[in-house]
Amino acid sequence: MHELYPELRGQPWKIFIDTYVGAPPAECWERLSALGDLIRDLGGDLIVHEMAIPEPPETVPPTIRARRVGRQWPEGEAVIMQLG
């Protein structure tokens, strides 16, 4: 990434996984935790964003919860979602 976008070197970054069907199952969470550790080693964060099923006329469904993923947080670390 730094080769393609050198201006982003040192800037924080995040990957979001949005889900409308609840939290990932335990086996999936374990794999996501390993991936979250790898992403943190590269300077980023992996966030699982649980959202409600959108009801018309809503265009952005409400957040149920958001958690940072990594093995140091077995249940995830709470994250406050900020738009903008």
C-alpha positions as CSV (number, residue, x, y, z in Angstrom):
1,M,0.0,0.0,0.0
2,H,2.8,2.4,0.8
3,E,4.3,2.0,-2.6
4,L,1.0,2.9,-4.3
5,Y,0.1,5.7,-1.8
6,P,3.3,7.0,-0.1
7,E,1.3,10.0,1.2
8,L,-0.6,7.7,3.5
9,R,2.5,6.3,5.2
10,G,2.0,6.6,9.0
11,Q,-1.7,7.4,8.7
12,P,-4.2,5.2,10.7
13,W,-6.5,3.0,8.6
14,K,-9.3,0.5,9.3
15,I,-11.1,-2.3,7.6
16,F,-14.8,-2.6,8.5
17,I,-16.9,-5.8,8.2
18,D,-20.5,-4.8,8.2
19,T,-23.0,-7.5,9.3
20,Y,-26.8,-7.4,9.4
21,V,-27.2,-10.9,10.9
22,G,-25.5,-10.6,14.3
23,A,-22.1,-11.4,15.5
24,P,-19.9,-13.8,13.6
25,P,-19.9,-17.4,15.1
26,A,-17.1,-18.4,17.4
27,E,-15.0,-20.2,14.8
28,C,-15.2,-17.2,12.5
29,W,-14.4,-14.8,15.3
30,E,-11.2,-16.8,16.1
31,R,-10.1,-16.4,12.4
32,L,-11.0,-12.8,12.4
33,S,-9.0,-12.3,15.6
34,A,-5.9,-13.7,13.9
35,L,-6.5,-11.5,10.9
36,G,-7.0,-8.5,13.2
37,D,-3.6,-9.2,14.9
38,L,-2.0,-9.2,11.4
39,I,-3.7,-6.0,10.4
40,R,-2.6,-4.3,13.7
41,D,1.0,-5.3,13.0
42,L,0.7,-3.4,9.7
43,G,-0.7,-0.3,11.4
44,G,-4.4,-0.8,10.9
45,D,-7.5,-2.0,12.7
46,L,-10.2,-4.6,11.9
47,I,-13.6,-3.6,13.0
48,V,-16.8,-5.8,13.1
49,H,-19.8,-3.5,12.7
50,E,-23.1,-5.1,13.7
51,M,-26.0,-3.2,12.2
52,A,-29.8,-3.6,12.4
53,I,-31.7,-4.6,9.2
54,P,-32.6,-1.3,7.6
55,E,-36.3,-0.4,7.6
56,P,-37.5,1.9,4.8
57,P,-37.1,4.9,4.5
58,E,-33.8,4.6,6.4
59,T,-30.8,4.5,4.1
60,V,-28.2,3.9,6.9
61,P,-29.3,1.3,9.4
62,P,-28.6,1.9,13.1
63,T,-25.5,0.4,14.7
64,I,-26.1,-2.4,17.2
65,R,-22.4,-2.5,18.2
66,A,-18.9,-2.2,16.8
67,R,-15.9,-4.1,18.1
68,R,-12.2,-4.0,17.3
69,V,-11.0,-7.5,16.6
70,G,-7.7,-9.1,17.8
71,R,-6.7,-12.0,20.1
72,Q,-5.9,-9.5,22.9
73,W,-9.7,-8.8,23.0
74,P,-11.4,-12.3,23.1
75,E,-14.9,-10.6,22.9
76,G,-13.7,-7.6,20.9
77,E,-13.0,-4.1,22.2
78,A,-15.9,-1.7,21.9
79,V,-15.5,1.0,19.3
80,I,-17.6,4.2,19.0
81,M,-18.6,4.6,15.3
82,Q,-18.3,8.2,14.0
83,L,-19.6,9.2,10.7
84,G,-17.8,11.7,8.5
